[in-house]
Amino acid sequence: MELIEFLTVVILVFALFMLLAGVFTAYFGSGKSRMIGVVLVLIGLIVGVIWVVMGMDSVDVIDVNLSKVVWDGFLYILAGVIGAIAAIGVFLLAIMKS
């Protein structure tokens, strides 16, 4: 994975998690934390829009195949989750048998 592809995935994940954290905070928070949630949503939207604009074919800021990068990132995360679940399963099996 090249550096620009890595940065593309970092920016996308940052935007998505800011949106999710902001929605969660705005919905369940009260008072000041609700306002912080709104700010987090706005940050996520702004970074997400920047990510989309930079990835457009008409803008030559970054020459990255976004669909390939996102798919590869998804597969890497999926592989990590499968490995973690397998390790936890072996760990629990070992603990329960002892």
C-alpha positions in Angstrom: 0.0 0.0 0.0 1.4 3.4 -1.0 1.5 6.3 1.3 -1.2 8.2 -0.5 -3.5 5.2 -0.3 -2.8 4.9 3.4 -3.6 8.6 3.9 -6.8 8.2 1.9 -8.0 5.4 4.1 -7.0 7.4 7.3 -9.0 10.4 6.1 -12.1 8.3 5.2 -12.1 6.4 8.5 -11.6 9.7 10.4 -14.6 11.3 8.7 -16.8 8.3 9.3 -15.9 7.9 13.0 -16.4 11.7 13.6 -19.8 11.4 12.1 -20.7 8.3 14.2 -19.3 9.8 17.4 -21.0 13.1 16.7 -24.4 11.5 16.1 -24.0 9.3 19.2 -23.0 12.3 21.4 -25.7 14.6 20.0 -28.4 12.0 20.5 -27.5 10.7 23.9 -25.8 13.9 25.3 -27.3 16.8 27.0 -26.4 20.5 27.1 -22.8 21.1 26.4 -22.0 17.5 25.2 -24.9 17.8 22.7 -23.2 20.8 21.2 -19.9 19.0 21.0 -21.7 16.2 19.2 -23.0 18.7 16.6 -19.4 20.0 16.1 -18.1 16.5 15.7 -20.8 15.8 13.0 -19.8 19.0 11.2 -16.1 18.0 11.3 -17.0 14.6 9.9 -19.1 16.1 7.1 -16.4 18.6 6.2 -13.6 16.1 6.1 -15.8 13.6 4.2 -16.7 16.2 1.6 -13.0 17.1 1.2 -12.3 13.4 0.8 -14.9 13.0 -1.9 -13.8 16.2 -3.8 -10.1 15.1 -3.7 -11.1 11.7 -5.0 -13.1 12.9 -8.0 -11.7 12.1 -11.4 -12.1 15.7 -12.5 -9.8 17.0 -9.7 -6.2 15.9 -10.2 -5.1 16.5 -6.6 -4.7 12.9 -5.8 -4.4 10.1 -8.3 -5.9 7.2 -6.4 -8.4 4.6 -7.4 -10.8 5.1 -4.5 -12.9 2.0 -5.0 -9.8 -0.2 -4.9 -8.4 1.6 -1.8 -11.7 1.3 0.1 -12.1 -2.3 -0.9 -8.5 -3.2 0.1 -9.0 -1.3 3.4 -12.2 -3.2 4.1 -10.4 -6.5 3.4 -7.5 -5.6 5.7 -9.9 -4.7 8.5 -11.9 -7.9 7.9 -8.8 -10.0 8.0 -7.7 -8.3 11.3 -11.1 -8.9 12.9 -11.1 -12.6 11.8 -7.6 -13.0 13.2 -8.6 -11.3 16.5 -11.7 -13.5 16.9 -9.7 -16.6 16.2 -7.1 -15.6 18.8 -9.8 -14.8 21.4 -11.4 -18.1 20.7 -8.2 -20.0 21.3 -7.5 -17.9 24.4 -11.0 -18.7 25.8 -10.7 -22.3 25.0 -7.3 -22.6 26.7 -8.6 -20.7 29.8 -11.8 -22.8 30.0 -9.9 -26.1 29.7 -7.4 -25.2 32.5 
